[in-house]
Amino acid sequence: MQAAVDLLHQRVLADAEVAPFFLRIDLDRIRRHQRLFLEQFTCWRP
């Protein structure tokens, strides 16, 4: 799950139109929440 979230953030931050929206965002916090959401949504257990 972490790899999927990391890939998403790599793509978002590489996009010149979208990246500015994340300049003042705590990305570690967002990554953690996204990973937890995906794990619960898919019933995935590490």
C-alpha positions in Angstrom: 0.0 0.0 0.0 2.8 2.4 0.9 4.3 1.9 -2.6 1.0 2.9 -4.2 0.7 6.0 -2.1 4.3 6.9 -2.8 3.8 6.5 -6.5 0.7 8.7 -6.4 2.6 11.5 -4.6 5.5 11.2 -7.0 3.2 11.8 -9.9 1.2 14.6 -8.2 4.4 16.5 -7.2 5.8 16.0 -10.7 2.8 17.7 -12.2 3.5 21.4 -12.6 -0.2 22.3 -12.5 -1.1 20.3 -9.4 2.1 20.5 -7.3 1.6 24.1 -6.1 -1.5 23.0 -4.2 0.7 20.9 -2.0 3.4 23.4 -1.1 2.2 24.1 2.4 0.7 20.6 3.1 2.1 18.1 5.6 2.7 15.4 3.0 3.8 12.8 5.6 0.5 13.2 7.4 -1.5 12.9 4.1 0.5 9.8 3.0 -0.2 8.2 6.4 -3.9 8.9 6.1 -4.1 7.7 2.5 -2.3 4.5 3.3 -4.6 3.8 6.3 -7.7 4.5 4.2 -6.6 2.2 1.4 -5.7 -0.6 3.8 -9.2 -0.3 5.5 -11.0 0.0 2.1 -9.3 -3.0 0.7 -9.1 -5.0 4.0 -5.4 -5.3 3.3 -3.2 -6.4 6.2 0.6 -6.2 6.0 
